[in-house]
Amino acid sequence: MTNEITLEKPVVFFDIESTGTNIGKDRIVEISVIKIFPDGRKQSNTRRVNPEMHIPEAASAIHGIYDADVADAPKFRDIAQNLKNYIADSDLGGYNIVKFDIPMLEAEFARAGVEYSADNCRIIDVFNIFCRLYPRTLSAAYEFFCGKKLEDAHSAAADTQATLDVFMGQLAKHPEIPRNMDELNEFCDNSDPDAVDRNRRFKWSGDDVIINFGKNAGAKLADIAVEDPGFLRWILRSDFPNDVKKIASDALVGIFPVRKKAPDA
């Protein structure tokens, strides 16, 4: 058994930090690459990028990069051609890059007027490998934490008991899991702090609400209410959750969500 991989050409592992997760609106603020060559050589480099927009505080809280940190950094268009030349001969690798990093990188190249597509690259997505090796089903969790097969899976009674057994197994294996409800509630909360609704159809961008899907992705809700109210009326006629419809309905009459300030703000 070996941990070496066979390469016919280089593979570039990379990661992106950005102003947010909206591919159409947000911008890269940092990109780090490790290029592995077929002969085993490695080259690494990290570069910060001026996104030409304010970095929201919620994003800075995650990656620790603030406006002042990138004020003198090159813009993406300044490095785009050299970056393309560096990765053009390579396959790609990273963590969850299929869903985010690759689309964001391709969008930035397009905005810079540099033609690049990962369509012909072979891709190593470590997140997808992780999910394949460790499935996130109740049966897989039961086997991992309880050490036996789940019988009668998908019956409500068996699944309910199995869920409780898995939880108790998690507590036994992981002392870092909180033991009181307030802390457990916070520990289990993986919601997006910028989400306005549960399904992230609307998001916060600073104190503004923006559309997070469809043809108006990235546009301010207040602007759409004036310039394209038909889009909001379409939401009301369509199969969207009630909280999404309430936001659209309110916007049509000039009522918009107000972002709550942090207690110490």
C-alpha positions, 0 to 999 in steps of 0.5 A: 500500500502506498500514499503516492499517486500516479500523475501524467501531468501536474495537479494543482491543489488550491483554495479560495477565500472570498467576500462571500459565496455568491459566484456572480457577485462576490470576489476572491480575496486570497488564493493559495496553490500547491502544484505537484509535478509527476516527478514529486516536486511541489511548488506552493504560493499564496497571494492576496487579491484586492476584490474591488469591493468591501469585504463583509464583516461576516466573511472577514470573521471567517478568514480573517482578511479585512479591507485594509489587508488587501488595499495594496494587493493586485486586482484579479485581472492583474494576475489572471493571465499568469495564473491561467498560464500556471494552472493551464497544464494541470488537473485540479484538487481541493476541498469542495472545489466542484461546488464552489472554488472552481465556479468562483475561479472560472467566474473571476477569469471571465470577469477579467476577460481571460478564457479559462474552463476546468471542463477538461481537467480531472478533479480530485475533490477531497470533500467528495472522497470524504462523503464516499468513504464516510456516508452521512446516512443514519445507517452508516452513523449507527454502524459507526457509533453503535458498532452494529447494523441497523435493522428495519431501517426506514421504519419510523420506530427503528429510525427514531430509536437509532437516532437516539442511540447514535446521539448517545454514541456521539456523546460517549466518543466526543467529550467536546460535545456540549451537555446542555440544551443551549450549547447543544442548540448552538453546536448543531446550528450550521445555518448561514449567518448571512441567510435571511430565510431558511433556504437562503433565497435571500441573503444579507450583503452588509445591511442590504438584502440581495437575491440569491438565486435566478436571473436576479442573483446578486441584485438588491431586493429593494432595487428589484421591488422597483425595477422588476416587481414581476419577479417578486410576484412570480415568487408569490405564485410559485412553490416557495416556502412561506418565509420566502413569500413573506419577504417578497410580499413585504418588498412589493409594498416597500417593507424590507428586512432589517438586520439585527445588530450584534449585542455589542455593536 
